[in-house]
Amino acid sequence: MSASGVTSIPATFVQIEAVLGFTLPDSARSNTPWWANEKRNTRHVQCKSWIAAGFETRDLSLATESVAFVRA
């Protein structure tokens, strides 16, 4: 399935874990900066992954464990 044409992907952390096949780290559930869109000199591999795919994170809620990936 191609992501072309997709502009937003809302997901719960549980849904993300199902796609990844492993559990997100505790810091993803407790630290907003884990989900930051750092475009320069970041060491955060998760951020590099969604930016390389052409997305940014938006609408993060640690309370409901949800985030949206929006086409950059």
Summary of the structure (lengths in Angstrom):
residues: 72
radius of gyration: 11.8
end to end distance: 19.1
largest distance: 32.2
contacts: 148
relative contact order: 0.26
helix: 35%
strand: 25%
